[in-house]
Amino acid sequence: MVVKAYVLVQAQLGMARSVAKAVTKIKGVKMVHAVTGVYDVIAYLELSDMTSLSELVIKKIQSAKGVERTHTAIVV
């Protein structure tokens, strides 16, 4: 079963576009937008299981330069 999720990212001031560009390059990320509002970047992910999703968010997205925090919403 494919796990689908949206990851909402708060970036450091002035870093939204560079964070979006970095997240776009991560395998499993299908779509990324820099946006206005509380969050600066929204990414749509599709992965094979919850473990892969968790690892991608923690090891790849949260560790990207300029990322302050993330919030993950699983598609139900």
N, C-alpha and C positions, 0 to 999 in steps of 0.2 A: 504494500500500500504506500502510495506517495504521500508524504507529509507536506502540506502547504502552509506557509506562514508569511506574515508581514512583520518586518523589523523596523521599528521607529527609532531613529537615531538623533540624539542631541549632540551637536558638534561644538567644538570650541569656536569662539567668535572669528568669523571670516574664513572658516575652514569647510563650510558645507559643500562647496563644489568639489574640492579636492577629496573630501571623504566620499562623496558620491562616486567620483571617478575611481577611487581605490576599491570600493565595494563592488562596482560593476565588474571588475576583473576576477572576482571570487567565483569558483566553480560551484554551481548550485543556485546562484543568484540569477534570477530570470529578468528582473526589471528593477531599475533604481531611478528615483526622482529626487532632486533637491526641491524642497518646498518651503513655504512660509508657515509660521505658527510656532507652537510649542516645540515641535520637532523640526529638524532641519533636513533630514533625509528619510525617505521611506523606501525600503527594499522588499521585493517579493521573492520568496525562496520556494523551491521545490526540492525535497530531499527524500531519500529512500526510507528513513525512519527517524524517530525522535532523538536517538543518540547522535546521529549524523547532524541533525539540526542543532542540537545543543553544542556540539563540538565546533560547528561552523560559526555560530554566534559568539561563543566565548573565545575561541582561539583565533578567529580571523577578523570578524567585524569589530568586536570590542577592543581588540589590540591594534586596530588600524590607527594611524597617526591622525590626531584631531578629534577622535571619538571621546566624548565625555561619559555618556551612558546610553543604554538601549532599553527598549521595551519590545517584547515579542508577543504577537497576537497570532495564535494558531487558527487556521481556517477550519470550521466545523462543518 
